[in-house]
Amino acid sequence: MGLTKSEIFADRHNKLASAFKVLGHPARIAILQYIIDKKACICNDLVEELGLAQATISQHLKELKSTGIIQGTIEGKSVCYCIDEKVWKKVQEDFNAFFNQDVKVNSCCS
């Protein structure tokens, strides 16, 4: 199989792009905000809170969990999710480093 486009970019670029991608859906932002507000949540709470189908919520949780931003523990028949503070801080640092770069506007862009 041929070279994938992501392989031609630096690891830091791929990681930052993955973080942007996972955070690029409003449902995932709402899920994260809910978890932050509640300090933890159970998946069924999200269905009631967001008004999305259980399958849709599960897919978004899977995406968030695959990047490590959230982690889950099984409690009986439910899975309780919370923010992984170490990963959250790393994503925050990466975003800050990216956005805190000095940008100079050239006259051609005015």
MIDOSE-1310 file (N, C-alpha, C; in nm, 2 decimals, decimal comma, always signed):
residues 110
mglt	+0,08/-0,12/+0,00/+0,00/+0,00/+0,00/+0,09/+0,12/+0,00; +0,04/+0,23/-0,06/+0,12/+0,35/-0,08/+0,13/+0,44/+0,05; +0,21/+0,54/+0,04/+0,24/+0,63/+0,15/+0,11/+0,71/+0,17; +0,07/+0,72/+0,30/-0,05/+0,80/+0,34/+0,00/+0,95/+0,35
ksei	-0,09/+1,04/+0,33/-0,05/+1,18/+0,34/-0,01/+1,22/+0,48; -0,06/+1,16/+0,58/-0,02/+1,20/+0,72/+0,13/+1,16/+0,74; +0,18/+1,07/+0,67/+0,32/+1,03/+0,69/+0,42/+1,13/+0,65; +0,38/+1,23/+0,56/+0,47/+1,33/+0,51/+0,48/+1,45/+0,61
fadr	+0,40/+1,45/+0,71/+0,40/+1,56/+0,81/+0,46/+1,52/+0,94; +0,51/+1,62/+1,01/+0,57/+1,60/+1,14/+0,47/+1,54/+1,24; +0,52/+1,46/+1,33/+0,43/+1,40/+1,43/+0,35/+1,50/+1,51; +0,41/+1,61/+1,54/+0,34/+1,72/+1,61/+0,22/+1,78/+1,53
hnkl	+0,24/+1,78/+1,40/+0,13/+1,83/+1,31/+0,02/+1,73/+1,31; +0,05/+1,60/+1,30/-0,05/+1,50/+1,30/-0,13/+1,49/+1,43; -0,06/+1,51/+1,54/-0,12/+1,50/+1,67/-0,22/+1,62/+1,69; -0,17/+1,74/+1,65/-0,25/+1,86/+1,66/-0,37/+1,85/+1,57
asaf	-0,35/+1,80/+1,45/-0,47/+1,78/+1,36/-0,57/+1,69/+1,41; -0,52/+1,58/+1,48/-0,61/+1,48/+1,54/-0,70/+1,54/+1,65; -0,63/+1,63/+1,73/-0,70/+1,69/+1,84/-0,81/+1,79/+1,78; -0,77/+1,87/+1,68/-0,86/+1,96/+1,62/-0,98/+1,88/+1,56
kvlg	-0,95/+1,77/+1,50/-1,05/+1,68/+1,43/-1,15/+1,63/+1,53; -1,10/+1,58/+1,64/-1,19/+1,52/+1,74/-1,28/+1,63/+1,81; -1,22/+1,75/+1,82/-1,29/+1,86/+1,88/-1,37/+1,94/+1,78; -1,37/+1,90/+1,66/-1,44/+1,97/+1,55/-1,58/+1,94/+1,53
hpar	-1,65/+1,87/+1,63/-1,79/+1,84/+1,62/-1,86/+1,90/+1,74; -1,97/+1,98/+1,72/-2,03/+2,04/+1,83/-2,09/+1,94/+1,94; -2,12/+1,82/+1,90/-2,17/+1,73/+1,99/-2,06/+1,68/+2,09; -1,94/+1,67/+2,04/-1,83/+1,63/+2,12/-1,79/+1,75/+2,22
iail	-1,80/+1,87/+2,17/-1,78/+1,98/+2,26/-1,88/+1,99/+2,37; -2,01/+1,96/+2,33/-2,11/+1,96/+2,43/-2,09/+1,84/+2,53; -2,05/+1,73/+2,48/-2,02/+1,62/+2,57/-1,91/+1,65/+2,67; -1,80/+1,71/+2,62/-1,69/+1,75/+2,71/-1,73/+1,86/+2,81
qyii	-1,81/+1,95/+2,76/-1,86/+2,06/+2,85/-1,94/+2,00/+2,96; -2,03/+1,90/+2,93/-2,11/+1,84/+3,03/-2,03/+1,76/+3,13; -1,93/+1,69/+3,08/-1,84/+1,61/+3,17/-1,77/+1,71/+3,26; -1,72/+1,82/+3,21/-1,65/+1,92/+3,29/-1,74/+1,97/+3,39
dkka	-1,86/+2,01/+3,36/-1,95/+2,07/+3,45/-1,99/+1,97/+3,56; -2,01/+1,84/+3,53/-2,05/+1,74/+3,62/-1,94/+1,67/+3,69; -1,82/+1,69/+3,64/-1,69/+1,62/+3,69/-1,69/+1,48/+3,66; -1,80/+1,42/+3,61/-1,81/+1,28/+3,56/-1,95/+1,27/+3,50
cicn	-1,97/+1,17/+3,43/-2,11/+1,15/+3,38/-2,13/+1,00/+3,35; -2,26/+0,96/+3,34/-2,29/+0,83/+3,29/-2,36/+0,85/+3,15; -2,33/+0,77/+3,06/-2,37/+0,78/+2,92/-2,52/+0,81/+2,91; -2,61/+0,75/+2,99/-2,75/+0,78/+2,98/-2,78/+0,92/+3,01
dlve	-2,71/+0,99/+3,10/-2,73/+1,13/+3,13/-2,71/+1,21/+3,00; -2,61/+1,17/+2,92/-2,59/+1,25/+2,80/-2,70/+1,24/+2,70; -2,76/+1,13/+2,69/-2,88/+1,11/+2,60/-2,99/+1,21/+2,64; -3,02/+1,22/+2,77/-3,12/+1,31/+2,81/-3,07/+1,45/+2,80
elgl	-2,95/+1,48/+2,83/-2,90/+1,62/+2,82/-2,89/+1,67/+2,68; -2,84/+1,59/+2,59/-2,81/+1,64/+2,45/-2,93/+1,61/+2,36; -3,01/+1,52/+2,39/-3,12/+1,48/+2,30/-3,08/+1,41/+2,17; -2,96/+1,35/+2,18/-2,92/+1,26/+2,07/-2,94/+1,12/+2,10
aqat	-2,95/+1,04/+2,00/-2,97/+0,89/+2,01/-2,85/+0,83/+2,09; -2,88/+0,72/+2,16/-2,77/+0,65/+2,23/-2,66/+0,61/+2,14; -2,69/+0,56/+2,02/-2,59/+0,52/+1,93/-2,50/+0,63/+1,89; -2,56/+0,75/+1,87/-2,48/+0,87/+1,83/-2,39/+0,91/+1,94
isqh	-2,44/+0,92/+2,06/-2,36/+0,95/+2,18/-2,25/+0,85/+2,19; -2,27/+0,73/+2,18/-2,17/+0,62/+2,19/-2,06/+0,64/+2,09; -2,09/+0,68/+1,97/-1,99/+0,70/+1,86/-1,91/+0,82/+1,90; -1,97/+0,93/+1,95/-1,89/+1,04/+1,98/-1,80/+1,01/+2,10
lkel	-1,85/+0,94/+2,20/-1,77/+0,90/+2,32/-1,65/+0,81/+2,27; -1,67/+0,72/+2,18/-1,57/+0,64/+2,12/-1,46/+0,72/+2,06; -1,50/+0,83/+1,99/-1,40/+0,91/+1,92/-1,32/+0,99/+2,03; -1,38/+1,04/+2,13/-1,32/+1,11/+2,24/-1,22/+1,02/+2,32
kstg	-1,27/+0,90/+2,34/-1,19/+0,80/+2,42/-1,07/+0,76/+2,34; -1,08/+0,74/+2,20/-0,97/+0,70/+2,12/-0,85/+0,79/+2,12; -0,88/+0,92/+2,15/-0,77/+1,02/+2,16/-0,72/+1,03/+2,30; -0,79/+0,97/+2,39/-0,74/+0,98/+2,53/-0,80/+1,09/+2,61
iiqg	-0,87/+1,18/+2,55/-0,92/+1,30/+2,62/-1,02/+1,26/+2,73; -1,09/+1,15/+2,71/-1,18/+1,10/+2,82/-1,14/+0,96/+2,84; -1,17/+0,91/+2,96/-1,15/+0,77/+3,00/-1,28/+0,72/+3,06; -1,30/+0,60/+3,06/-1,43/+0,54/+3,11/-1,40/+0,42/+3,20
tieg	-1,49/+0,41/+3,30/-1,49/+0,29/+3,38/-1,63/+0,23/+3,39; -1,63/+0,10/+3,39/-1,76/+0,03/+3,39/-1,81/+0,02/+3,53; -1,93/+0,06/+3,55/-2,00/+0,05/+3,68/-2,13/-0,02/+3,66; -2,13/-0,15/+3,68/-2,26/-0,23/+3,66/-2,28/-0,23/+3,51
ksvc	-2,40/-0,18/+3,47/-2,44/-0,18/+3,32/-2,40/-0,05/+3,26; -2,35/+0,04/+3,33/-2,32/+0,18/+3,28/-2,17/+0,20/+3,27; -2,13/+0,29/+3,19/-1,99/+0,33/+3,18/-1,99/+0,48/+3,22; -1,90/+0,51/+3,32/-1,89/+0,64/+3,37/-1,76/+0,70/+3,30
ycid	-1,78/+0,82/+3,24/-1,67/+0,89/+3,17/-1,63/+1,01/+3,24; -1,49/+1,04/+3,24/-1,44/+1,16/+3,29/-1,32/+1,21/+3,20; -1,29/+1,33/+3,22/-1,17/+1,39/+3,15/-1,04/+1,33/+3,20; -0,95/+1,29/+3,12/-0,82/+1,25/+3,16/-0,74/+1,38/+3,17
ekvw	-0,71/+1,42/+3,29/-0,65/+1,55/+3,31/-0,51/+1,57/+3,25; -0,43/+1,46/+3,24/-0,30/+1,47/+3,18/-0,31/+1,50/+3,03; -0,40/+1,42/+2,97/-0,42/+1,44/+2,82/-0,48/+1,58/+2,79; -0,58/+1,62/+2,88/-0,64/+1,75/+2,86/-0,54/+1,86/+2,87
kkvq	-0,45/+1,86/+2,96/-0,34/+1,96/+2,98/-0,25/+1,96/+2,86; -0,22/+1,84/+2,81/-0,13/+1,83/+2,69/-0,19/+1,89/+2,57; -0,32/+1,86/+2,55/-0,39/+1,92/+2,43/-0,40/+2,07/+2,45; -0,42/+2,12/+2,57/-0,43/+2,26/+2,60/-0,29/+2,32/+2,57
edfn	-0,18/+2,26/+2,61/-0,05/+2,31/+2,59/-0,02/+2,32/+2,44; -0,06/+2,21/+2,36/-0,04/+2,21/+2,22/-0,11/+2,32/+2,15; -0,24/+2,34/+2,19/-0,32/+2,44/+2,12/-0,26/+2,58/+2,16; -0,23/+2,60/+2,28/-0,17/+2,73/+2,32/-0,04/+2,76/+2,24
affn	+0,05/+2,66/+2,23/+0,17/+2,68/+2,15/+0,14/+2,71/+2,01; +0,04/+2,65/+1,95/+0,01/+2,68/+1,81/-0,05/+2,82/+1,80; -0,15/+2,85/+1,88/-0,21/+2,98/+1,87/-0,13/+3,10/+1,93; -0,03/+3,08/+2,01/+0,05/+3,18/+2,06/+0,17/+3,22/+1,98
qdvk	+0,18/+3,16/+1,86/+0,28/+3,20/+1,77/+0,26/+3,34/+1,71; +0,37/+3,42/+1,69/+0,36/+3,55/+1,64/+0,32/+3,54/+1,49; +0,22/+3,62/+1,45/+0,18/+3,62/+1,31/+0,19/+3,76/+1,26; +0,26/+3,78/+1,15/+0,27/+3,91/+1,09/+0,20/+3,91/+0,96
vnsc	+0,12/+4,01/+0,94/+0,04/+4,02/+0,82/+0,12/+4,10/+0,72; +0,13/+4,04/+0,60/+0,20/+4,10/+0,49/+0,11/+4,20/+0,42; +0,16/+4,30/+0,36/+0,08/+4,40/+0,29/-0,01/+4,34/+0,18; +0,03/+4,22/+0,13/-0,05/+4,16/+0,02/-0,18/+4,11/+0,07
cs	-0,19/+4,09/+0,20/-0,31/+4,04/+0,26/-0,41/+4,15/+0,32; -0,37/+4,27/+0,30/-0,45/+4,38/+0,36/-0,57/+4,41/+0,27
